[in-house]
Amino acid sequence: MSLLFIISQERGADLLLPLSDACIRKKYQYSCFFTGAGIKTLEDAKIKQNLNIIENSVACHHSWDRYLPNTTSIATMGSQTNLSEMIANHDKVVSI
């Protein structure tokens, strides 16, 4: 089972962290796409420390420039095109 978490809410860490832990326990593969205000989730200290999340994440470049200009992303930068590819490559999509 592979899951894609799309994080578009500023407080996405509240849900993403326990979901990440559950995926690890169940040995599910997962990836994250951060967009809109969800970009701010990448500034959460616990998210920054979670290498499983960071290694499997793409941040929308446009959203990053809008919400966190003049900073460096800890996630790979991408676009909505990347999101389309990610959706096609995962079994389930969860929107946060």
DSSP file (Angstrom, degrees, kcal/mol; ACC not computed):
  #  RESIDUE AA STRUCTURE BP1 BP2  ACC     N-H-->O    O-->H-N    N-H-->O    O-->H-N    TCO  KAPPA ALPHA  PHI   PSI    X-CA   Y-CA   Z-CA
    1    1 A M              0   0    0      0, 0.0    28,-1.8     0, 0.0     2,-0.4   0.000 360.0 360.0 360.0 132.5    0.0    0.0    0.0
    2    2 A S  E     -a   29   0A   0     26,-0.2    90,-1.9     2,-0.0    89,-1.1  -0.990 360.0-163.4-125.6 135.3    1.3    3.4   -0.9
    3    3 A L  E     -ab  30  92A   0     26,-2.5    28,-1.9    -2,-0.4     2,-0.5  -0.887   9.7-155.0-118.8 145.2   -0.3    6.6    0.4
    4    4 A L  E     -ab  31  93A   0     88,-2.1    90,-3.2    -2,-0.4     2,-0.6  -0.986   9.9-158.8-117.7 122.1    0.1   10.2   -0.8
    5    5 A F  E     -ab  32  94A   0     26,-2.8    28,-2.7    -2,-0.5     2,-0.7  -0.892   1.5-161.3 -99.8 123.4   -0.6   12.9    1.8
    6    6 A I  E     -ab  33  95A   0     88,-2.9    90,-3.5    -2,-0.6     2,-0.7  -0.925   8.4-161.9-104.6 114.0   -1.5   16.3    0.3
    7    7 A I  E     +a   34   0A   0     26,-2.7    28,-2.6    -2,-0.7    31,-0.1  -0.861  30.7 147.6-103.7 112.4   -1.0   18.9    3.0
    8    8 A S        +     0   0    0     -2,-0.7    29,-0.6    26,-0.2    30,-0.5   0.362  49.0  87.3-122.7   0.1   -2.8   22.2    2.3
    9    9 A Q  S >  S-     0   0    0     28,-0.2     3,-1.4    87,-0.2    32,-0.2  -0.843  76.2-129.6-106.3 141.4   -3.6   23.4    5.8
   10   10 A E  T 3  S+     0   0    0     -2,-0.4     3,-0.4     1,-0.3    -1,-0.1   0.823 107.8  48.9 -57.5 -35.8   -1.2   25.4    7.9
   11   11 A R  T >  S+     0   0    0      1,-0.2     3,-1.3    85,-0.1     4,-0.4  -0.110  70.9 130.5 -97.6  36.8   -1.6   23.1   10.9
   12   12 A G  T X>  +     0   0    0     -3,-1.4     4,-3.0     1,-0.3     3,-1.1   0.735  56.6  73.5 -62.0 -24.8   -1.0   19.9    8.9
   13   13 A A  H 3> S+     0   0    0     -3,-0.4     4,-2.0     1,-0.3    -1,-0.3   0.833  84.2  67.7 -60.8 -32.2    1.6   18.6   11.3
   14   14 A D  H <4 S+     0   0    0     -3,-1.3    -1,-0.3     1,-0.2    -2,-0.2   0.832 117.3  23.2 -58.5 -32.9   -1.1   17.8   13.9
   15   15 A L  H <> S+     0   0    0     -3,-1.1     4,-1.8    -4,-0.4    -2,-0.2   0.778 118.7  59.7 -99.8 -36.6   -2.4   15.1   11.5
   16   16 A L  H  X S+     0   0    0     -4,-3.0     4,-2.7     1,-0.2     5,-0.2   0.889  99.3  56.3 -65.6 -40.8    0.7   14.3    9.4
   17   17 A L  H  X S+     0   0    0     -4,-2.0     4,-2.1     1,-0.2    -1,-0.2   0.943 111.2  41.2 -61.1 -50.3    3.0   13.2   12.3
   18   18 A P  H  > S+     0   0    0      0, 0.0     4,-2.2     0, 0.0    -1,-0.2   0.866 115.1  52.6 -67.1 -32.2    0.7   10.5   13.7
   19   19 A L  H  X S+     0   0    0     -4,-1.8     4,-2.3     2,-0.2    -2,-0.2   0.899 108.5  50.6 -66.8 -39.3   -0.2    9.3   10.1
   20   20 A S  H  X S+     0   0    0     -4,-2.7     4,-2.1     2,-0.2    -1,-0.2   0.931 110.1  49.6 -61.4 -45.8    3.5    9.1    9.3
   21   21 A D  H  X S+     0   0    0     -4,-2.1     4,-2.3     1,-0.2    -2,-0.2   0.902 110.5  50.5 -59.9 -41.7    4.1    7.0   12.5
   22   22 A A  H  X S+     0   0    0     -4,-2.2     4,-2.4     1,-0.2    -1,-0.2   0.898 108.8  51.5 -64.8 -40.7    1.2    4.7   11.6
   23   23 A C  H  X>S+     0   0    0     -4,-2.3     5,-2.7     1,-0.2     4,-0.7   0.902 109.8  49.8 -62.6 -40.6    2.6    4.2    8.0
   24   24 A I  H ><5S+     0   0    0     -4,-2.1     3,-0.6     3,-0.2    -2,-0.2   0.925 111.0  49.0 -64.7 -44.1    5.9    3.2    9.4
   25   25 A R  H 3<5S+     0   0    0     -4,-2.3    -2,-0.2     1,-0.2    -1,-0.2   0.907 116.9  41.5 -60.7 -42.3    4.3    0.7   11.9
   26   26 A K  H 3<5S-     0   0    0     -4,-2.4    -1,-0.2    -5,-0.2    -2,-0.2   0.493 110.8-121.9 -84.6  -4.3    2.3   -0.8    9.1
   27   27 A K  T <<5 +     0   0    0     -4,-0.7     2,-0.4    -3,-0.6    -3,-0.2   0.850  57.0 156.1  62.8  36.4    5.2   -0.7    6.6
   28   28 A Y      < -     0   0    0     -5,-2.7     2,-0.3    -6,-0.2    -1,-0.2  -0.740  41.6-127.7 -88.5 140.0    3.2    1.4    4.2
   29   29 A Q  E     +a    2   0A   0    -28,-1.8   -26,-2.5    -2,-0.4     2,-0.3  -0.646  36.3 175.4 -81.2 145.2    5.1    3.6    1.7
   30   30 A Y  E     -a    3   0A   0     -2,-0.3     2,-0.3   -28,-0.2   -26,-0.2  -0.995  19.8-167.5-150.9 157.4    4.1    7.2    1.7
   31   31 A S  E     -a    4   0A   0    -28,-1.9   -26,-2.8    -2,-0.3     2,-0.4  -0.910  14.5-140.6-136.0 163.5    4.9   10.6    0.2
   32   32 A C  E     -ac   5  57A   0     24,-2.6    26,-2.2    -2,-0.3     2,-0.5  -0.982   7.1-165.4-130.4 140.4    3.8   14.1    0.9
   33   33 A F  E     -ac   6  58A   0    -28,-2.7   -26,-2.7    -2,-0.4     2,-0.5  -0.988  13.2-158.0-122.9 121.2    3.0   17.1   -1.3
   34   34 A F  E     +ac   7  59A   0     24,-2.7    26,-2.8    -2,-0.5     2,-0.3  -0.856  23.8 155.5-102.0 128.9    2.9   20.4    0.5
   35   35 A T    >   +     0   0    0    -28,-2.6     3,-1.6    -2,-0.5     4,-0.2  -0.936  45.3   2.0-146.4 165.9    0.9   23.2   -1.1
   36   36 A G  G >  S-     0   0    0     -2,-0.3     3,-1.8     1,-0.3     4,-0.2  -0.175 130.1 -17.1  53.4-145.8   -1.0   26.4   -0.2
   37   37 A A  G >  S+     0   0    0    -29,-0.6     3,-1.7     1,-0.3     4,-0.3   0.669 125.3  82.4 -64.4 -15.6   -0.8   27.3    3.5
   38   38 A G  G X  S+     0   0    0     -3,-1.6     3,-1.5   -30,-0.5     4,-0.4   0.701  71.8  78.1 -61.7 -18.9    0.3   23.7    4.1
   39   39 A I  G X  S+     0   0    0     -3,-1.8     3,-1.7     1,-0.3    -1,-0.3   0.858  82.5  65.0 -55.3 -36.1    3.8   24.9    3.1
   40   40 A K  G X  S+     0   0    0     -3,-1.7     3,-1.8     1,-0.3     4,-0.3   0.726  84.2  74.4 -63.6 -20.9    4.1   26.3    6.6
   41   41 A T  G X  S+     0   0    0     -3,-1.5     3,-1.7    -4,-0.3    -1,-0.3   0.825  84.5  66.1 -59.1 -31.3    3.9   22.8    8.0
   42   42 A L  G <  S+     0   0    0     -3,-1.7    -1,-0.3    -4,-0.4    -2,-0.2   0.596  92.2  62.0 -69.3  -9.3    7.4   22.3    6.9
   43   43 A E  G <  S+     0   0    0     -3,-1.8    -1,-0.3    -4,-0.2     2,-0.2   0.535  76.8 112.6 -89.8  -8.3    8.5   25.0    9.4
   44   44 A D    <>  -     0   0    0     -3,-1.7     4,-2.5    -4,-0.3     5,-0.2  -0.470  69.8-136.1 -67.2 131.6    7.3   22.8   12.3
   45   45 A A  H  > S+     0   0    0      1,-0.2     4,-1.3     2,-0.2    -1,-0.1   0.869 103.6  50.3 -58.8 -40.1   10.2   21.6   14.4
   46   46 A K  H  > S+     0   0    0      2,-0.2     4,-0.7     1,-0.2    -1,-0.2   0.858 110.3  50.0 -69.5 -34.5    8.9   18.0   14.7
   47   47 A I  H >4 S+     0   0    0     -6,-0.2     3,-1.1     1,-0.2     7,-0.3   0.929 107.7  53.9 -66.3 -44.6    8.4   17.8   10.9
   48   48 A K  H 3< S+     0   0    0     -4,-2.5    -1,-0.2     1,-0.3    -2,-0.2   0.811 109.7  48.8 -59.5 -30.1   11.9   19.1   10.3
   49   49 A Q  H 3< S+     0   0    0     -4,-1.3     2,-1.2    -5,-0.2    -1,-0.3   0.615  89.5  90.5 -85.1 -13.6   13.2   16.2   12.6
   50   50 A N    XX  -     0   0    0     -3,-1.1     4,-2.1    -4,-0.7     3,-0.6  -0.693  53.0-176.7 -90.2  94.8   11.2   13.5   10.8
   51   51 A L  H 3> S+     0   0    0     -2,-1.2     4,-2.7     1,-0.2     5,-0.2   0.803  79.4  62.8 -63.2 -29.5   13.5   12.3    8.1
   52   52 A N  H 3> S+     0   0    0      2,-0.2     4,-0.7     1,-0.2    -1,-0.2   0.904 108.8  41.6 -61.5 -40.3   10.8    9.9    6.8
   53   53 A I  H X4 S+     0   0    0     -3,-0.6     3,-0.8     2,-0.2   -21,-0.2   0.950 116.3  47.8 -70.9 -48.8    8.6   12.8    6.0
   54   54 A I  H >< S+     0   0    0     -4,-2.1     3,-1.3    -7,-0.3    22,-0.4   0.888 108.5  53.4 -62.8 -41.4   11.4   15.0    4.6
   55   55 A E  H 3< S+     0   0    0     -4,-2.7    -1,-0.2     1,-0.3    -2,-0.2   0.733 114.6  42.2 -66.8 -21.4   12.9   12.3    2.3
   56   56 A N  T << S+     0   0    0     -3,-0.8   -24,-2.6    -4,-0.7     2,-0.3  -0.049  97.2 106.7-115.3  30.5    9.5   11.6    0.7
   57   57 A S  E <   -c   32   0A   0     -3,-1.3    19,-1.4   -26,-0.2     2,-0.4  -0.844  43.0-169.7-120.7 149.2    8.2   15.2    0.2
   58   58 A V  E     -cd  33  76A   0    -26,-2.2   -24,-2.7    -2,-0.3     2,-0.5  -0.998  13.5-154.2-129.0 135.7    7.7   17.7   -2.5
   59   59 A A  E     -cd  34  77A   0     17,-3.3    19,-2.8    -2,-0.4     2,-0.4  -0.927  26.0-113.4-110.7 133.4    6.9   21.4   -1.8
   60   60 A C  E  >  - d   0  78A   0    -26,-2.8     4,-2.6    -2,-0.5    19,-0.2  -0.495  21.5-148.6 -64.9 120.4    5.0   23.5   -4.4
   61   61 A H  H  > S+     0   0    0     17,-3.2     4,-2.4    -2,-0.4     5,-0.2   0.899  95.5  51.7 -59.6 -43.9    7.4   26.1   -5.5
   62   62 A H  H  > S+     0   0    0     16,-0.3     4,-1.5     1,-0.2    -1,-0.2   0.920 112.2  45.8 -61.2 -45.1    4.7   28.7   -6.1
   63   63 A S  H  > S+     0   0    0      2,-0.2     4,-3.0     1,-0.2     5,-0.4   0.889 110.1  54.8 -66.0 -38.8    3.3   28.2   -2.6
   64   64 A W  H  X S+     0   0    0     -4,-2.6     4,-2.7     1,-0.2    -2,-0.2   0.944 108.3  48.3 -59.7 -46.9    6.7   28.3   -1.1
   65   65 A D  H  < S+     0   0    0     -4,-2.4    -1,-0.2     1,-0.2    -2,-0.2   0.823 115.6  46.1 -63.0 -30.8    7.4   31.7   -2.7
   66   66 A R  H  < S+     0   0    0     -4,-1.5    -2,-0.2    -5,-0.2    -1,-0.2   0.922 125.8  24.7 -77.8 -45.7    4.0   33.0   -1.5
   67   67 A Y  H  < S+     0   0    0     -4,-3.0    -3,-0.2     1,-0.2    -2,-0.2   0.767 135.4  24.6 -96.3 -28.2    4.1   31.8    2.1
   68   68 A L  S >< S+     0   0    0     -4,-2.7     3,-1.0    -5,-0.4    -1,-0.2  -0.383  77.8 176.0-135.0  57.3    7.8   31.5    2.9
   69   69 A P  T 3   +     0   0    0      0, 0.0     3,-0.1     0, 0.0    -4,-0.1  -0.236  65.9  20.7 -64.8 153.7    9.7   33.8    0.6
   70   70 A N  T 3  S+     0   0    0      1,-0.2     2,-0.3    -5,-0.0    -5,-0.1   0.743 103.3 104.8  61.5  26.3   13.5   34.2    0.9
   71   71 A T  S <  S-     0   0    0     -3,-1.0     2,-0.4    -7,-0.1    -1,-0.2  -0.868  71.0-114.0-127.8 166.2   13.8   30.9    2.8
   72   72 A T        -     0   0    0     -2,-0.3     2,-0.2    -3,-0.1     0, 0.0  -0.861  26.5-127.9-105.2 133.7   15.1   27.5    1.8
   73   73 A S        -     0   0    0     -2,-0.4     4,-0.1     1,-0.1   -30,-0.0  -0.543   5.3-154.9 -79.0 140.8   12.9   24.5    1.6
   74   74 A I  S    S+     0   0    0     -2,-0.2     2,-0.2   -32,-0.1    -1,-0.1   0.575  81.6  66.9 -85.6 -12.0   13.8   21.3    3.4
   75   75 A A  S    S-     0   0    0      1,-0.1     2,-0.2   -19,-0.1   -17,-0.2  -0.646 102.9 -87.1-102.1 162.8   11.7   19.4    0.9
   76   76 A T  E     -d   58   0A   0    -19,-1.4   -17,-3.3   -22,-0.4     2,-0.3  -0.490  47.0-122.1 -65.1 135.6   12.3   19.0   -2.8
   77   77 A M  E     +d   59   0A   0    -19,-0.2     2,-0.2    -2,-0.2   -17,-0.2  -0.617  48.5 141.8 -82.8 142.4   10.8   21.8   -4.7
   78   78 A G  E     -d   60   0A   0    -19,-2.8   -17,-3.2    -2,-0.3   -16,-0.3  -0.764  35.7-115.9-155.7-160.0    8.2   21.0   -7.4
   79   79 A S     >  -     0   0    0     -2,-0.2     4,-1.6   -19,-0.2     3,-0.5  -0.793  44.4 -82.7-142.7-179.2    4.9   22.0   -9.0
   80   80 A Q  H  > S+     0   0    0      1,-0.2     4,-2.1    -2,-0.2     5,-0.1   0.760 125.2  64.1 -64.1 -23.5    1.4   20.8   -9.5
   81   81 A T  H  > S+     0   0    0      2,-0.2     4,-2.0     1,-0.2    -1,-0.2   0.912 100.8  50.2 -63.8 -42.0    2.7   18.7  -12.4
   82   82 A N  H  > S+     0   0    0     -3,-0.5     4,-2.6     1,-0.2    -2,-0.2   0.896 107.2  55.0 -61.1 -39.7    4.7   16.8   -9.8
   83   83 A L  H  X S+     0   0    0     -4,-1.6     4,-2.7     1,-0.2    -2,-0.2   0.921 105.7  51.4 -60.5 -44.0    1.5   16.4   -7.8
   84   84 A S  H  X S+     0   0    0     -4,-2.1     4,-1.9     1,-0.2    -1,-0.2   0.913 111.5  47.5 -59.5 -43.1   -0.2   14.8  -10.8
   85   85 A E  H  X S+     0   0    0     -4,-2.0     4,-1.2     1,-0.2    -1,-0.2   0.906 111.4  50.9 -63.6 -41.8    2.6   12.3  -11.2
   86   86 A M  H  < S+     0   0    0     -4,-2.6     3,-0.5     1,-0.2     4,-0.3   0.909 107.8  52.3 -64.2 -42.3    2.6   11.5   -7.5
   87   87 A I  H >< S+     0   0    0     -4,-2.7     3,-1.2     1,-0.2    -1,-0.2   0.914 108.4  51.5 -59.5 -42.7   -1.2   10.9   -7.5
   88   88 A A  H 3< S+     0   0    0     -4,-1.9    -1,-0.2     1,-0.2    -2,-0.2   0.771 110.0  50.4 -65.2 -25.5   -0.8    8.5  -10.4
   89   89 A N  T 3< S+     0   0    0     -4,-1.2     2,-0.3    -3,-0.5    -1,-0.2   0.324 100.2  73.6 -99.0   7.4    2.0    6.6   -8.6
   90   90 A H    <   -     0   0    0     -3,-1.2   -87,-0.2    -4,-0.3     3,-0.1  -0.898  68.7-139.8-123.2 152.7    0.1    6.0   -5.2
   91   91 A D  S    S+     0   0    0    -89,-1.1     2,-0.3    -2,-0.3   -88,-0.2   0.880  87.5  19.1 -74.7 -39.4   -2.7    3.7   -4.2
   92   92 A K  E     -b    3   0A   0    -90,-1.9   -88,-2.1     2,-0.0     2,-0.4  -0.958  64.3-149.0-135.6 150.1   -4.6    6.2   -2.0
   93   93 A V  E     -b    4   0A   0     -2,-0.3     2,-0.5   -90,-0.2   -88,-0.2  -0.980  10.1-169.0-121.8 131.8   -4.6    9.9   -1.6
   94   94 A V  E     -b    5   0A   0    -90,-3.2   -88,-2.9    -2,-0.4     2,-0.5  -0.983  10.6-150.2-122.0 124.0   -5.3   11.6    1.7
   95   95 A S  E      b    6   0A   0     -2,-0.5   -88,-0.2   -90,-0.2   -90,-0.1  -0.818 360.0 360.0 -97.3 128.5   -5.9   15.4    1.9
   96   96 A I              0   0    0    -90,-3.5   -89,-0.2    -2,-0.5   -87,-0.2   0.332 360.0 360.0-117.7 360.0   -4.9   17.2    5.0
